Amino acid sequence: MSNTFPKILFVILHVLHFVFFPIGSIASPGTSPVYLGDPFVLLYDGTYYAYGTSSADGIRVYTSDDLETWKEPTRKLALNKADVWGEKWFWAPEVHFHKGKFYMFYTAEEHICVATSDSPLGPFTQKEKKPMIADEKCIDNSLFIDEGRPYMLYDRFNDGLNIWIAELEPDLLHIKKGTEKPVIQVSQDWEKVWPRVNEGAFVIKNHGKYYLTYSANSYESPFYGIGFATSDKITGPWKKYDANPIFQKPKDLVGVGHSATFIDKNGKPRIVFHSHHDQERIHPRIMHIGEVYFEEEKGEQVMRVKPDFSTPTLIRKDPTFKNPVFQPVLADPSVIKDPKTGLYYAYGTQDNWDDGKGSRLVPILESKDMVNWKYVGSAFQTKPTWKNAGGIWAPDINYVDGKYYLYYSFSTWGDPDPGVGLAISDSPKGPFIDQGKLFSSKGIDVPNSIDPFYHEDQGKKYLFWGSFNDGPKQGTFAVELDKDGKTLKNTEKVKIAAGDFEAVTIYKKGEYYYFLGSKGSCCEGANSKYHVLVGRSKQLLGPYVDQQGRDLRERGHGTLILQGTPEIAGPGHTSGIIADDQGKEWIYYHGIDKKHGKLPNNTSRRMLFLDEVNWNNGWPIIGAGKANLNDIPMPTVRPTNRQPETLPGNPLKVALGDPYIIYDDTSDRYYLYGTGGTKNGFVAYSSSDLKDWKKEGVIYTNIQEKAWGTKDFWAPEVYKWNDKFYLFYSAHWKNNPNNELENYKIGVAVSDKPTGPFVDMTGEPLFDPGYPIIDANVFVEESGKMYLYYSRCCYKHPVESEISQWAKQQGIFSEIEESWVYGVELKPDLSGVIGEPEMLLRPPLKMDDVQAEWESRSVNNKEVNRRWTEGSYLIKQQDTYYMMYSANFYAGKYYAVGYATSKNPLGPFKKSKHNPVLEKNTEKGGDVTGTGHNSILVGRGGKMYCVYHGRTTQSGQDRVVFIDEMEIDKKGVLKVHGPTTK
């Protein structure tokens, strides 16, 4: 294989237009650029795959059929840093298909690396997590295979950046020692603008001659451009084209470079490259695609790039919005998602909106979707009395110990002794009851003590505060609070930042705490100079340093992440960072329209803005670094009722086993699936409120071309990804040469609707581990990595344990068969699994194990000679994975549910001492038995529900569906509030 133009995929966010009104509106689909630096495209099996520099956690991938429109697959990261060497700076990927494997060449932490995968979507992993050259920093490695011999070009940091080549071993993973040699270095005048850089090499072969494209000048320079050199041999010598650059600053683009060439489906040579975001901003960089051609010049074939280029798009069905998201005023915003209802509430500084209603004492806004806000009242009916005069400024809202805590500033302009107080409410809408003063400036000995920010860390409560002052005791400080958060534990304070900061917020991400603070004038209308800077620390209480390593406790330091524009003045005083329901991070701030900087009553028109928090090499930036007036994709927020669902009396009038409920936001309905209801298939029910259920009929049957199952269709679970619905289920496989009584496997079917019809994807099970398996459950990480959990059947799986020995001694059973729970990574295209399954849960071996009694009840009570661990269901809360599972005989009365926890999706898992968390209630006067095989539903209102089957006196042996509330409390204990009956 010679590198006949590896293909570059181009990704573009396709966004929708949204026009702002005080109550927002949803718009039709639109487009936006693709934000990928160092882009590369692979064409494989009729699909284009695009990779590039954009994520702090690895390498993104996008797909397209035509290079014009693109989609984001379920697995957003083709390469995740958890699977490879390196923690940061994942740059410049290339993906090549070679001898049945996909190889990704890329940079991590300024070291060149290679990882492999069975799919172009990933996951790309390293068996040995290490760079290709451990003792030297290098970047931008690129593969070229010349007549079967592999070579790698890469950049070395000697005399600036220059390009080298080395031969690779046949495995493509290692450099053949002694073959390294230089290729080109900075030599032409156009390359010497700033600084000395030749980088991003890419080689193609045309009519027997080798063409090497490269970029020169720093990628940060607007004069970044593309040149080429030629050679008769891949190892050189190389001669640069005298008329370089061949592509630099085309039309209105700047910072153009780091290109790769490829052949499209029609055989046309293409080039993909990035540019700066615009002529003022570098990041996020934008991908473009042009055309390459060759023409004769002085007897030589010269490479050219056509001046016209395209900017492909990513099609999105999601709406967009435009800032501001609320006006006329919501200054110094603080925002919370109410854990009880799922609604969002925003609070702002006391202001007079010049609407004849006077000064609002901390206005409160409410939203269902983070964008469309309505005013619902004020936090205070009257001002606190612990200070004679002043305004209620910069509120900070928190949910603490089941109450709503509002820390606030009480101050006037030029106040010699402002302070911080606390008010508490049972509702986010108030009224808030003042708890009095926490401290004043003079009492805490910090001038201008305003702008509080509450933060919990490792079980302790802290308050950060501080504002502009140039006195000797100035600065932003932190102090620990008592356990109730209402008073100071002591007055020992720690200085966090200098007195040129105010409006601190703290955010923990990974190993770092991030300090965000504002500088400049906040409230001078169109002349406001507010802007936001950041520092970070590995310790909550610092020291915090900026990107240049400068201590924030010294004035003038901090890395700029948000500033004004020609239209918007003074963006700043950020809220805490808040995640939407897909984990995307957002931040609120206020900004001022320069054309209408003040209301007629002279109030600064500090409007509410919302922007995404992007991350680059471990550092945040708000949007693109400036107040954002462009179309922005809407946050992902599950639709919510204003009140939590009111559950029907249990059990539901639905006779299904192994129940599973999914909420579909498109139809705004719940869909219930389970075992039973039809022969050799599945049925579904739907509901708008979890009370009244409508039978939707058969949604899957094995009477279809690709059916592989013959009977015993069990335990369906349905997932929605990329507007498709995927049904995972268990059934008896028709391929049964040994006539096994239990030949169960797991399959996947797909549909455009939650009500089907579902069609089997492949005509065979997902995989065959060599033993019967049932009860599929799928978990998707934020990175897009997918895991399958299942239960190995008891069939022909006798296990020796103290319990089995006891059963023999008692003459009850001669052997005890067991089922175990396994986990394994799923391929992103759902065509199979990656690696070998890991055993995660099994029944206890010892009689004195705290789990032994309840997990062995079916044996102890002579129901059956089997012990089950089945029906697993995984969720993640914070950094902990919770796996619920069922034990004992599914058809007996002792069926019950427990859970185990882990810090890793593939374990090890530790079973809870609180097990079982769901079991029969006949000893407590109830009539529910056989409670188990549960799933978990998060309702519109944000409440968590346990969905399971059980039996009652009335239902007899028929399994019926139950829904009960559940929670994970502050101590991390999972609780199911059931079983309940009507």
C-alpha positions, 0 to 999 in steps of 0.5 A: 500500500502506498499512501494514496491520499488518506481521506480526511473527514470533516466535522461541522456542528450543524446548529439551529437558528434561535431568536431570543425573546424573554420567553425563548423559542425553538428554531429549525435546523441550521449549520455551524463550522466543524471545530477540529484542528489538525484534521484527518479523513479516512475513507473506509467501506464507503464511509468517511471518518474524520479525526482531529484535535479538539478534546482534552480527553482524547480524539473525536471522530465523526462520520459522513457519506458525502463529505458535506454533512456529518454525524457524531456517532454514539462513541464520541471519542475514538480514542479515550485517554483512559485507554492509552498513555498520556493525560493531556494534549491529544493532537494531530491524529491520523488513522490508517487501515492496514492488514485488518487493523486500524492504526491511529498515529497521534500526539499525547503530552508532546510525545508521538504514539500509536494505538490500534482498534478493530473499528474506525470508530474505536476504541483505539487502545494500547496494549503497552501504554507508552509513547513511541519515543519515550526520552524525547518530545516529538509531535505530528507523526504521520504514516507512509507505506512505500511498496510494503515498507512502513515509514513515519514522518514526525517533528523534532524540537531541535532548532525550532520544529523540523521534520524527520523520517524513520522506518517502522517495524512491520508491526507499525508500533515501533521505530526501527532503530538507526533509521532516523534522519532529517527531512526538512527544516526552516529555510525559506523566507515565508517560513520565518515570520514566527517562530521557526516551525516546519510541522504537520508533514504528510506524504503522497506519491504522484507519477513516481514522485513523492510530495510532502506537504507541511506547514510553517510558522506557529499554528497561532500565527495568522501566517501559518501556511502550507508548502510542499517539497518533492523527492525521488525517494521517500527517504530523501533528499527533499527539495522545497518548491521555490514558490512556496507557500501554495496555500496561505490566508485564502480569502478571509481565512487566517492560520491555515494549515496542518493539512492532509490530502486524500482521494474522495469516492469519485477519485478526486484529490482533496485536501483538508486543513484547519483555520483560525476561528476568525481573524481575531480568535485562534480557538476553536479552529475550523476545518475546511476541505479544498481540491488538489491538482497538479500542473506542469511547470518547467518540466515538473509536476507542481502541486496546487490547491484550488482557491475555492474551498468548502466548510462542511456541516454537521446535521443536528436536530437539536435547536439552538439559542441566542444570547442573552437568555434573559433581559433586561437585568439579572446581574451576578447570576447564581443558578441551581438545578432543583433536585426535587423537580428538575427545574432550574432557578437563577438568582441575581443582585437586587436591582430596579428593572424600571418597570414600575415594580420597584427594586426586586430583593434578589430576583428569582427566575425559573426555567425548564431548559436552562435557556427560557426563563421567567420571573417567579418572584423575589427571595426576600420580602424585606431586607435583612435587619443586621445592617442599616443600609445597603443592597442585597448583592451577588447571591449564591444558591445551594442545596444543603441538607435538604434545604435551599441556602442562599448566601448573599452580600449586604453592601453599598457602593464604597461601604466601609463595612459590607458583609456576608449573610445567609438565608434559608428556604424549603423551596427554591422559590422562597420565601427565604428566611434570613439567618443573619450575618456570617461576618462583616469586613471588619469582623473578618478583617478583609476589606470589601467582603462581598461575593460569597461562593459556597463549596463542599469538598471531602465532607467539609463546607467552605465559603469563598469571598472577596472583592476589589481592593488595593489595601494591604489586607485585600484579596479573595479568601476562603474559610471553613464553615461548621457542619450545618453551613450556618456559621464559621467553624473558626476565623482562620482564613486562607488567601486564595487570590489578589484583590484585583479579583472578585466574584470567585467560583470554584470548580473541580474537574479531574485532579484540579480545582479551577478558580474563576474570577472577574476583573475590571469595572462591572457596572458602568453600562457600555463602558464596563470592562469586566472580564473573566480569568482562571487559575488552577490548583491540585488543592482546594485552598491553593496555591492557584496559578495561571497557564504561565504558572503565575500565582493568583495571589499576586496582582495582574495574574490569571489566564483570560477566558472571557472578554467583551466584544464590539457589541457586548461590554463587561461580561463576567461575574460567572455562575458556578459551572453546571452540567446538562443532562448529557454532561456538557458543561455550561456557565452563566454570566452577565453582559451589557449591550453597548447600544443600550447600556443602561435602563432609563433609571440609570440601572446597568443593563446587565443581561443574563448570558449562557455559554458552553465551557470548552476545555483545551489541554486541561484549561477552560475557556468560556465559549470561544473566549468572548461574549457569545451572540452566535447560534449556540446548540441548546443544552440537553435537558430532559423535559420535566414536569413542574411536579414529580410524577405521582405514581399509580398504586402498585402493582400496575395492571401490566403482567410482564416480567423483567420490566424496563421503562425508557423515556423518549423525549421526542414523543414525550412518553414512557415506554414499558417493555418486558418478558411475556405478552406474546409468543416468541417476541415482545410487546410494549406499553406507553404512558404519558404519566406512569399511571395510565398505560396503553398497549402498543402491541407487538414490537418484535417477533422472530417471524423475520428474515434475520431472526436467530432465536427460536423461543424463550424471548426474555429481558428486553431493554431498549436504548435510544442512540442517534435517533434509533432505538436498539432492543437488546434481548435474550433468546434460545439460539437456533444454532444448537448442534448439541441440543442443549436445553439452555442455549441462550444468547443475546441479540440486538434489533433496531427500529426507528420508533420505540414501538417498533417494528424492531429488526434483528441487525445481523441474523445471529447473536451479539457474541458467543462466550461458550456458555448460555447467557441472558439479561443484557444491560448496556451502560454508556460512559460520557466518553461514548465507550459502551459496556455490556453486562449479562448473566451466565446461566446456571445451566451446567455450571455447578460450583463448590462452596460452603453452601453447596457442601452444606446442601449435600450434608443435609441431603437437600441437593447433590450439587448447586449450579450458579449464575454469575454477572459478567461485563465486557466492552461493546463495539461502537457499531454493536457488531460484537464485543471487545476483549474478554468478559470480566466476571463481576458478581457471583454468589458468596462462597462462605457461609459467614459472608454477610450476603450468604443468607439472603442470596441462598434462600432458594437453596436453604428453603429447598426451592431449587438447586441453583443460586442466581446472580442475574438481572444486573443494571448499572448506573453511575453517580458522581465517581461511583458505579452502582450495579443492582442485581437479583438473587434466588429463584425468579419463580419463587418467593425469595427473589430479591435485589441487592447492589454492589459498587465500584470505581470502575465499570468493569470492577472490582465490585463490592456488595453492599452491607445493606443488601437486600434493598428490595425483598418480599414484604409478607413478614411485614403484613404485605402480600408481595413476593418474588421482587426482582429483575429491576431496572432504573428510571429517572422521571421527567422531574428528576426522581429516580424510580425502581421498576421491577416485577413481583407477585401478589395474592391476586396475581398468583404466579403471574409476574406484574410490574411495580414502580417504587421510588428509590434514591442514593443518599448523601452517604452513597447508600442506595435505597428502594422505598418498596415494595409498596401496594395500593 
